[in-house]
Amino acid sequence: MSNGQMRPQCVFFIRPLAGSLLGYAAGTEMGPVIQVIMTLFADTVALDSHLTKATTKFGNQHNARACY
C-alpha cells in the first residue's frame, strides 16, 4: 500500500498475536508455568518489535510530508 492508503486496523494485531501463539506452542512440553512465561515473553518481544516498526514508519512519513 505504497500509495498512501491506510491498512485496516485488524492487521496491526496479527504480529503480536502470532508471537504469543508461538511462545505458547514452544512451551507446551515444559509445564504450565513456563508456558505462560514463554507466552508473555514472546508476546512482549513481538509487540515491541511491531511498535518500533510502526513508530519508525510513522516518523518517516511525517518527516517526508513536512519537507515537501
C-alpha positions as CSV (number, residue, x, y, z in Angstrom):
1,M,0.0,0.0,0.0
2,S,2.6,2.5,-1.1
3,N,0.0,4.9,-2.5
4,G,-0.7,6.4,0.9
5,Q,-3.8,4.2,1.8
6,M,-4.2,3.1,5.4
7,R,-4.4,-0.6,6.1
8,P,-7.3,-2.0,8.2
9,Q,-6.8,-1.8,12.0
10,C,-7.1,-5.6,12.4
11,V,-3.8,-6.0,10.5
12,F,-1.8,-4.3,13.3
13,F,-2.7,-7.1,15.8
14,I,-1.6,-10.1,13.8
15,R,2.1,-10.0,14.7
16,P,1.7,-9.7,18.5
17,L,-1.0,-12.4,18.4
18,A,1.2,-14.7,16.3
19,G,4.1,-14.1,18.7
20,S,2.1,-15.1,21.7
21,L,0.8,-18.2,20.0
22,L,4.4,-19.1,19.0
23,G,5.5,-18.7,22.6
24,Y,2.6,-20.8,23.8
25,A,3.4,-23.6,21.4
26,A,7.1,-23.6,22.2
27,G,6.4,-24.1,25.9
28,T,3.9,-27.0,25.7
29,E,6.3,-29.6,27.0
30,M,7.7,-27.5,29.8
31,G,4.8,-27.2,32.1
32,P,2.0,-24.6,32.5
33,V,4.1,-22.1,34.5
34,I,6.9,-22.0,32.0
35,Q,4.4,-22.0,29.1
36,V,2.7,-18.8,30.5
37,I,6.1,-17.2,31.0
38,M,7.2,-18.0,27.4
39,T,3.9,-16.8,26.1
40,L,4.2,-13.4,27.8
41,F,7.8,-13.1,26.8
42,A,7.2,-13.9,23.1
43,D,4.2,-11.6,23.1
44,T,6.2,-8.7,24.6
45,V,9.1,-9.1,22.1
46,A,6.6,-9.3,19.1
47,L,4.7,-6.3,20.3
48,D,7.8,-4.3,21.0
49,S,9.3,-5.0,17.6
50,H,5.9,-4.2,15.9
51,L,5.6,-0.9,17.8
52,T,9.2,0.0,16.9
53,K,8.5,-0.7,13.2
54,A,5.2,1.2,13.2
55,T,6.7,4.2,15.0
56,T,9.6,4.3,12.6
57,K,7.2,4.2,9.6
58,F,5.0,6.9,11.0
59,G,8.0,9.1,11.8
60,N,9.4,8.7,8.3
61,Q,6.1,9.5,6.7
62,H,5.6,12.5,8.9
63,N,9.1,13.9,8.2
64,A,8.8,13.3,4.5
65,R,5.5,15.2,4.3
66,A,6.9,18.1,6.4
67,C,9.8,18.6,4.0
68,Y,7.8,19.0,0.8
